[in-house]
């Protein structure tokens, strides 16, 4: 080419090539950032889901414990009522016996 400068017929083409290249680069950067953010968000949602599962399991266990405590309380209340009925019967028998003695 004998040291001659080869030019294109239109000088604006190189400007367009640079603009398209820059736009492509920024588009690629945007897609990469978008995907990183989407991946991070998915991981956070998965971690939150796992925490909800753990919390639900803990709540279920506490609910079972509460039901067991309630059952025990009812049994103790029933025993107390039975003892109170026996005591009332005994007190009634003692009152009857004391009235008979008078």
Phi and psi in degrees as GROMACS dihedral restraints (atoms count N, CA, C in turn):
[ dihedral_restraints ]
;  ai    aj    ak    al  type     phi  dphi    fc
    3     4     5     6     1    50.6    20    10
    4     5     6     7     1    32.6    20    10
    6     7     8     9     1    73.1    20    10
    7     8     9    10     1    10.0    20    10
    9    10    11    12     1   -85.3    20    10
   10    11    12    13     1   146.2    20    10
   12    13    14    15     1   -86.8    20    10
   13    14    15    16     1   125.5    20    10
   15    16    17    18     1   -91.9    20    10
   16    17    18    19     1   125.2    20    10
   18    19    20    21     1  -120.6    20    10
   19    20    21    22     1   153.3    20    10
   21    22    23    24     1   -80.3    20    10
   22    23    24    25     1   161.4    20    10
   24    25    26    27     1   -64.2    20    10
   25    26    27    28     1   -34.0    20    10
   27    28    29    30     1  -117.4    20    10
   28    29    30    31     1   121.8    20    10
   30    31    32    33     1   -73.6    20    10
   31    32    33    34     1   -18.3    20    10
   33    34    35    36     1   -77.1    20    10
   34    35    36    37     1   -12.9    20    10
   36    37    38    39     1   -64.5    20    10
   37    38    39    40     1   -41.2    20    10
   39    40    41    42     1   -64.7    20    10
   40    41    42    43     1   -32.2    20    10
   42    43    44    45     1   -66.2    20    10
   43    44    45    46     1   -41.0    20    10
   45    46    47    48     1   -66.0    20    10
   46    47    48    49     1   -39.6    20    10
   48    49    50    51     1   -62.7    20    10
   49    50    51    52     1   -43.7    20    10
   51    52    53    54     1   -64.0    20    10
   52    53    54    55     1   -40.7    20    10
   54    55    56    57     1   -66.6    20    10
   55    56    57    58     1   -42.8    20    10
   57    58    59    60     1   -65.8    20    10
   58    59    60    61     1   -39.4    20    10
   60    61    62    63     1   -63.9    20    10
   61    62    63    64     1   -44.1    20    10
   63    64    65    66     1   -65.0    20    10
   64    65    66    67     1   -42.2    20    10
   66    67    68    69     1   -62.8    20    10
   67    68    69    70     1   -41.6    20    10
   69    70    71    72     1   -62.6    20    10
   70    71    72    73     1   -41.5    20    10
   72    73    74    75     1   -63.3    20    10
   73    74    75    76     1   -46.4    20    10
   75    76    77    78     1   -67.1    20    10
   76    77    78    79     1   -33.6    20    10
   78    79    80    81     1   -65.3    20    10
   79    80    81    82     1   -43.6    20    10
   81    82    83    84     1   -61.5    20    10
   82    83    84    85     1   -44.2    20    10
   84    85    86    87     1   -60.7    20    10
   85    86    87    88     1   -42.0    20    10
   87    88    89    90     1   -62.0    20    10
   88    89    90    91     1   -44.3    20    10
   90    91    92    93     1   -63.9    20    10
   91    92    93    94     1   -41.3    20    10
   93    94    95    96     1   -63.6    20    10
   94    95    96    97     1   -47.0    20    10
   96    97    98    99     1   -62.1    20    10
   97    98    99   100     1   -42.4    20    10
   99   100   101   102     1   -59.7    20    10
  100   101   102   103     1   -45.0    20    10
  102   103   104   105     1   -67.7    20    10
  103   104   105   106     1   -38.6    20    10
  105   106   107   108     1   -63.6    20    10
  106   107   108   109     1   -43.5    20    10
  108   109   110   111     1   -64.8    20    10
  109   110   111   112     1   -40.6    20    10
  111   112   113   114     1   -65.7    20    10
  112   113   114   115     1   -40.0    20    10
  114   115   116   117     1   -64.8    20    10
  115   116   117   118     1   -43.7    20    10
  117   118   119   120     1   -62.1    20    10
  118   119   120   121     1   -42.6    20    10
  120   121   122   123     1   -64.1    20    10
  121   122   123   124     1   -41.7    20    10
  123   124   125   126     1   -62.8    20    10
  124   125   126   127     1   -39.8    20    10
  126   127   128   129     1   -65.6    20    10
  127   128   129   130     1   -40.8    20    10
  129   130   131   132     1   -65.0    20    10
  130   131   132   133     1   -40.4    20    10
  132   133   134   135     1   -65.9    20    10
  133   134   135   136     1   -38.5    20    10
  135   136   137   138     1   -65.3    20    10
  136   137   138   139     1   -40.7    20    10
  138   139   140   141     1   -65.6    20    10
  139   140   141   142     1   -41.0    20    10
  141   142   143   144     1   -64.5    20    10
  142   143   144   145     1   -40.2    20    10
  144   145   146   147     1   -61.4    20    10
  145   146   147   148     1   -41.4    20    10
  147   148   149   150     1   -65.1    20    10
  148   149   150   151     1   -39.6    20    10
  150   151   152   153     1   -64.5    20    10
  151   152   153   154     1   -39.4    20    10
  153   154   155   156     1   -64.1    20    10
  154   155   156   157     1   -39.8    20    10
  156   157   158   159     1   -63.8    20    10
  157   158   159   160     1   -43.2    20    10
  159   160   161   162     1   -63.1    20    10
  160   161   162   163     1   -43.4    20    10
  162   163   164   165     1   -64.0    20    10
  163   164   165   166     1   -40.5    20    10
  165   166   167   168     1   -65.3    20    10
  166   167   168   169     1   -40.6    20    10
  168   169   170   171     1   -64.4    20    10
  169   170   171   172     1   -41.0    20    10
  171   172   173   174     1   -65.1    20    10
  172   173   174   175     1   -41.5    20    10
  174   175   176   177     1   -62.5    20    10
  175   176   177   178     1   -41.9    20    10
  177   178   179   180     1   -62.3    20    10
  178   179   180   181     1   -41.4    20    10
  180   181   182   183     1   -65.1    20    10
  181   182   183   184     1   -43.4    20    10
  183   184   185   186     1   -64.0    20    10
  184   185   186   187     1   -37.0    20    10
  186   187   188   189     1   -64.5    20    10
  187   188   189   190     1   -42.3    20    10
  189   190   191   192     1   -62.3    20    10
  190   191   192   193     1   -42.9    20    10
  192   193   194   195     1   -62.0    20    10
  193   194   195   196     1   -41.4    20    10
  195   196   197   198     1   -63.8    20    10
  196   197   198   199     1   -41.7    20    10
  198   199   200   201     1   -63.1    20    10
  199   200   201   202     1   -40.6    20    10
  201   202   203   204     1   -64.6    20    10
  202   203   204   205     1   -43.2    20    10
  204   205   206   207     1   -63.3    20    10
  205   206   207   208     1   -39.4    20    10
  207   208   209   210     1   -64.0    20    10
  208   209   210   211     1   -41.8    20    10
  210   211   212   213     1   -62.1    20    10
  211   212   213   214     1   -43.6    20    10
  213   214   215   216     1   -63.3    20    10
  214   215   216   217     1   -41.5    20    10
  216   217   218   219     1   -61.9    20    10
  217   218   219   220     1   -41.5    20    10
  219   220   221   222     1   -63.8    20    10
  220   221   222   223     1   -40.0    20    10
  222   223   224   225     1   -63.2    20    10
  223   224   225   226     1   -44.9    20    10
  225   226   227   228     1   -64.0    20    10
  226   227   228   229     1   -39.6    20    10
  228   229   230   231     1   -63.6    20    10
  229   230   231   232     1   -41.4    20    10
  231   232   233   234     1   -63.0    20    10
  232   233   234   235     1   -42.5    20    10
  234   235   236   237     1   -63.9    20    10
  235   236   237   238     1   -41.2    20    10
  237   238   239   240     1   -62.9    20    10
  238   239   240   241     1   -41.1    20    10
  240   241   242   243     1   -63.3    20    10
  241   242   243   244     1   -41.5    20    10
  243   244   245   246     1   -63.7    20    10
  244   245   246   247     1   -44.4    20    10
  246   247   248   249     1   -63.6    20    10
  247   248   249   250     1   -39.9    20    10
  249   250   251   252     1   -63.9    20    10
  250   251   252   253     1   -40.1    20    10
  252   253   254   255     1   -64.8    20    10
  253   254   255   256     1   -40.7    20    10
  255   256   257   258     1   -64.3    20    10
  256   257   258   259     1   -42.6    20    10
  258   259   260   261     1   -62.9    20    10
  259   260   261   262     1   -44.4    20    10
  261   262   263   264     1   -60.6    20    10
  262   263   264   265     1   -42.0    20    10
  264   265   266   267     1   -62.7    20    10
  265   266   267   268     1   -43.4    20    10
  267   268   269   270     1   -64.8    20    10
  268   269   270   271     1   -44.2    20    10
  270   271   272   273     1   -62.8    20    10
  271   272   273   274     1   -41.1    20    10
  273   274   275   276     1   -61.9    20    10
  274   275   276   277     1   -41.8    20    10
  276   277   278   279     1   -65.7    20    10
  277   278   279   280     1   -39.5    20    10
  279   280   281   282     1   -66.2    20    10
  280   281   282   283     1   -40.3    20    10
  282   283   284   285     1   -62.6    20    10
  283   284   285   286     1   -41.9    20    10
  285   286   287   288     1   -62.1    20    10
  286   287   288   289     1   -44.6    20    10
  288   289   290   291     1   -65.1    20    10
  289   290   291   292     1   -39.3    20    10
  291   292   293   294     1   -68.2    20    10
  292   293   294   295     1   -34.9    20    10
  294   295   296   297     1   -68.1    20    10
  295   296   297   298     1   -36.5    20    10
  297   298   299   300     1   -67.9    20    10
  298   299   300   301     1   -33.3    20    10
  300   301   302   303     1   -71.1    20    10
  301   302   303   304     1   -34.6    20    10
